């Protein structure tokens, strides 16, 4: 297979006022595109060239750092764009809503835990909602462009929702006010897509 750089499923200004057009355009065309280009170059001659990105990510610890970092950046951002929507916000839906309530007590309790993970991630990284191998949900964070699917992850699972807390994701609008950016994120979460991700993972367990 050949790797493809994903287009956004909406315009660069579609998430305003929560994420501004300039940030989205730079984030997608510069940061994400650079991860893609460097990943395509780094994966050559590793024995994994052409394999599905998910398989590469699962074996990140066995591969060169350039593959781990740039492959993670490619995968993480591709997921991130899809779980944002100008028609997002509100509460979780479907089976995911039921599982969130069952496991965390309420949506607010889940949101507080996820927010804490995002705020307290030291330096650059991501906050995640993932499905663990036993089907339960897990909230955690990871450094840099790592994610829970990697074989070196502290909290193993398949991510179904993630939040980028690198400064380039929010600094133009929010400067150093990461908590405000995280609060805005909840207004644009695409819960339909997150639920679809959840159901897809469950179907493969």
MIMIPA-899318 format. One record per residue (C-alpha): residue number from 0; residue in three letters; z, x, y. Coordinates in nm, 3 decimals, padded with zeros to 5 digits. Each point is the difference from the previous one (the first is absolute). Example, Ala and Ser with C-alpha at 12.3 -4.5 7.8 and 13.67 -1.06 7.14 Angstrom:
! MIMIPA-899318
<0 ALA <00.780 01.230 -00.450>>
<1 SER <-00.066 00.137 00.344>>
END
This chain:
! MIMIPA-899318
<0 UNK <00.000 00.000 00.000>>
<1 UNK <-00.048 00.105 00.360>>
<2 UNK <00.277 -00.049 00.252>>
<3 UNK <-00.059 -00.234 00.293>>
<4 UNK <00.168 -00.002 00.338>>
<5 UNK <00.130 -00.355 00.055>>
<6 UNK <-00.086 -00.196 00.309>>
<7 UNK <00.264 -00.210 00.172>>
<8 UNK <-00.002 -00.370 -00.097>>
<9 UNK <00.038 -00.094 00.369>>
<10 UNK <-00.089 00.141 00.343>>
<11 UNK <00.200 00.280 00.160>>
<12 UNK <00.151 -00.236 00.256>>
<13 UNK <00.082 -00.277 -00.250>>
<14 UNK <00.367 00.095 -00.041>>
<15 UNK <00.085 00.002 00.369>>
<16 UNK <00.253 -00.027 00.154>>
<17 UNK <00.190 00.134 -00.302>>
<18 UNK <-00.223 00.304 -00.058>>
<19 UNK <-00.236 00.095 00.281>>
<20 UNK <-00.374 00.058 -00.032>>
<21 UNK <00.012 00.369 00.093>>
<22 UNK <00.259 00.077 -00.266>>
<23 UNK <-00.194 -00.189 -00.267>>
<24 UNK <-00.328 00.170 00.083>>
<25 UNK <00.149 00.351 00.006>>
<26 UNK <00.209 -00.067 -00.309>>
<27 UNK <-00.297 -00.125 -00.203>>
<28 UNK <-00.289 00.215 00.124>>
<29 UNK <00.191 00.325 00.048>>
<30 UNK <00.311 00.015 -00.219>>
<31 UNK <-00.114 -00.210 -00.295>>
<32 UNK <-00.355 00.139 00.007>>
<33 UNK <00.135 00.355 00.003>>
<34 UNK <00.212 -00.071 -00.308>>
<35 UNK <-00.310 -00.140 -00.171>>
<36 UNK <-00.221 00.298 00.086>>
<37 UNK <00.262 00.256 -00.104>>
<38 UNK <00.075 -00.187 -00.321>>
<39 UNK <-00.366 -00.007 -00.102>>
<40 UNK <-00.017 00.376 00.060>>
<41 UNK <00.332 00.077 -00.173>>
<42 UNK <-00.060 -00.204 -00.316>>
<43 UNK <-00.305 00.203 -00.102>>
<44 UNK <00.044 00.233 -00.298>>
<45 UNK <00.342 -00.149 -00.088>>
<46 UNK <-00.120 -00.194 -00.303>>
<47 UNK <00.086 -00.323 00.183>>
<48 UNK <-00.308 -00.024 00.222>>
<49 UNK <-00.148 -00.348 -00.036>>
<50 UNK <00.306 -00.149 -00.170>>
<51 UNK <00.152 -00.314 00.156>>
<52 UNK <00.220 00.077 00.299>>
<53 UNK <00.297 -00.170 -00.169>>
<54 UNK <-00.026 00.241 -00.295>>
<55 UNK <-00.012 00.296 00.237>>
<56 UNK <00.309 -00.127 00.184>>
<57 UNK <00.194 -00.046 -00.325>>
<58 UNK <-00.065 00.366 -00.085>>
<59 UNK <00.060 00.139 00.349>>
<60 UNK <00.272 00.239 -00.116>>
<61 UNK <-00.244 00.176 -00.232>>
<62 UNK <-00.266 00.047 00.267>>
<63 UNK <-00.034 00.230 00.303>>
<64 UNK <00.203 -00.092 00.308>>
<65 UNK <-00.318 -00.079 00.192>>
<66 UNK <-00.086 -00.269 -00.254>>
<67 UNK <00.351 -00.145 00.006>>
<68 UNK <00.020 -00.008 00.379>>
<69 UNK <-00.349 -00.122 00.079>>
<70 UNK <-00.033 -00.227 -00.302>>
<71 UNK <00.331 -00.157 00.098>>
<72 UNK <-00.122 -00.042 00.355>>
<73 UNK <-00.317 -00.169 -00.121>>
<74 UNK <00.179 -00.234 -00.242>>
<75 UNK <00.293 -00.087 00.227>>
<76 UNK <-00.214 -00.090 00.300>>
<77 UNK <-00.244 -00.200 -00.210>>
<78 UNK <00.293 -00.214 -00.118>>
<79 UNK <00.152 -00.016 00.349>>
<80 UNK <-00.307 -00.149 00.169>>
<81 UNK <-00.024 -00.273 -00.262>>
<82 UNK <00.358 -00.120 00.036>>
<83 UNK <-00.041 -00.047 00.376>>
<84 UNK <-00.167 -00.307 00.147>>
<85 UNK <-00.042 -00.165 00.341>>
<86 UNK <00.098 -00.320 -00.182>>
<87 UNK <00.300 00.161 -00.167>>
<88 UNK <00.372 -00.038 00.045>>
<89 UNK <00.228 -00.273 -00.122>>
<90 UNK <00.167 00.012 -00.340>>
<91 UNK <-00.115 00.137 -00.336>>
<92 UNK <-00.203 -00.238 -00.217>>
<93 UNK <-00.060 -00.077 -00.366>>
<94 UNK <00.164 00.190 -00.285>>
<95 UNK <00.094 00.279 00.238>>
<96 UNK <00.207 -00.240 00.211>>
<97 UNK <00.189 -00.116 -00.307>>
<98 UNK <00.066 00.356 -00.115>>
<99 UNK <00.112 00.115 00.345>>
<100 UNK <00.253 -00.282 00.019>>
<101 UNK <00.118 00.058 -00.356>>
<102 UNK <00.042 00.375 00.033>>
<103 UNK <00.111 00.046 00.360>>
<104 UNK <00.175 -00.332 00.064>>
<105 UNK <-00.221 -00.108 00.289>>
<106 UNK <-00.305 00.108 00.196>>
<107 UNK <00.225 00.116 00.285>>
<108 UNK <00.201 00.217 -00.237>>
<109 UNK <-00.320 00.156 -00.133>>
<110 UNK <-00.135 00.052 00.352>>
<111 UNK <00.321 00.172 00.108>>
<112 UNK <-00.012 00.234 -00.299>>
<113 UNK <-00.367 00.084 00.058>>
<114 UNK <00.061 00.050 00.373>>
<115 UNK <00.287 00.238 -00.076>>
<116 UNK <-00.222 00.201 -00.234>>
<117 UNK <-00.267 00.027 00.270>>
<118 UNK <00.238 00.086 00.285>>
<119 UNK <00.195 00.257 -00.201>>
<120 UNK <-00.298 00.185 -00.145>>
<121 UNK <00.056 00.340 00.157>>
<122 UNK <-00.312 00.139 00.162>>
<123 UNK <-00.336 -00.131 -00.117>>
<124 UNK <-00.054 -00.225 -00.298>>
<125 UNK <-00.021 -00.354 -00.131>>
<126 UNK <00.220 -00.295 -00.097>>
<127 UNK <-00.097 -00.190 -00.315>>
<128 UNK <00.046 -00.316 -00.199>>
<129 UNK <-00.098 00.089 -00.355>>
<130 UNK <00.002 -00.145 -00.349>>
<131 UNK <00.195 00.212 -00.247>>
<132 UNK <-00.115 00.045 -00.362>>
<133 UNK <00.242 -00.275 -00.111>>
<134 UNK <-00.157 -00.247 00.246>>
<135 UNK <00.286 00.003 00.250>>
<136 UNK <-00.048 00.068 00.371>>
<137 UNK <00.109 00.317 00.174>>
<138 UNK <00.033 00.091 00.369>>
<139 UNK <-00.009 00.369 00.085>>
<140 UNK <-00.166 00.256 00.225>>
<141 UNK <-00.194 00.319 -00.064>>
<142 UNK <-00.081 00.308 00.208>>
<143 UNK <-00.336 00.098 00.142>>
<144 UNK <-00.284 -00.169 -00.195>>
<145 UNK <00.189 -00.035 -00.328>>
<146 UNK <00.043 -00.342 -00.160>>
<147 UNK <00.194 -00.152 -00.293>>
<148 UNK <-00.298 00.015 -00.236>>
<149 UNK <-00.001 00.380 00.002>>
<150 UNK <00.153 00.178 -00.296>>
<151 UNK <00.226 00.194 00.239>>
<152 UNK <00.141 -00.313 00.170>>
<153 UNK <00.376 -00.058 00.025>>
<154 UNK <-00.049 -00.376 -00.038>>
<155 UNK <-00.268 -00.064 -00.258>>
<156 UNK <-00.213 -00.313 00.030>>
<157 UNK <-00.328 -00.148 00.115>>
<158 UNK <-00.004 -00.071 00.375>>
<159 UNK <-00.105 -00.348 00.107>>
<160 UNK <00.097 00.026 00.367>>
<161 UNK <00.050 00.305 00.218>>
<162 UNK <00.074 00.092 00.360>>
<163 UNK <-00.123 00.322 00.159>>
<164 UNK <00.278 00.157 00.208>>
<165 UNK <-00.184 00.313 00.104>>
<166 UNK <00.014 00.025 00.379>>
<167 UNK <-00.379 -00.025 00.029>>
<168 UNK <00.030 -00.358 -00.134>>
<169 UNK <00.197 -00.120 00.303>>
<170 UNK <00.054 00.265 00.269>>
<171 UNK <-00.265 -00.112 00.250>>
<172 UNK <00.165 -00.340 00.037>>
<173 UNK <00.359 00.050 -00.107>>
<174 UNK <00.059 00.371 00.074>>
<175 UNK <00.322 00.097 -00.181>>
<176 UNK <00.109 -00.362 -00.055>>
<177 UNK <-00.066 -00.020 -00.373>>
<178 UNK <00.229 -00.303 -00.048>>
<179 UNK <-00.214 -00.206 00.242>>
<180 UNK <-00.315 00.090 -00.196>>
<181 UNK <00.168 -00.099 -00.325>>
<182 UNK <00.111 -00.330 00.151>>
<183 UNK <-00.358 -00.069 00.113>>
<184 UNK <-00.129 00.074 -00.350>>
<185 UNK <00.159 -00.317 -00.137>>
<186 UNK <-00.224 -00.211 00.227>>
<187 UNK <-00.319 00.132 -00.161>>
<188 UNK <00.090 00.038 -00.369>>
<189 UNK <-00.266 -00.160 -00.220>>
<190 UNK <00.226 -00.165 -00.256>>
<191 UNK <-00.295 -00.155 -00.183>>
<192 UNK <-00.132 00.349 -00.073>>
<193 UNK <00.344 00.136 -00.088>>
<194 UNK <00.044 -00.287 -00.247>>
<195 UNK <-00.345 00.064 -00.147>>
<196 UNK <00.095 00.368 -00.043>>
<197 UNK <00.323 -00.107 -00.170>>
<198 UNK <-00.171 -00.238 -00.241>>
<199 UNK <-00.261 00.264 -00.086>>
<200 UNK <00.269 00.257 -00.082>>
<201 UNK <00.194 -00.251 -00.214>>
<202 UNK <-00.315 -00.084 -00.195>>
<203 UNK <-00.033 00.365 -00.105>>
<204 UNK <00.360 00.060 -00.108>>
END
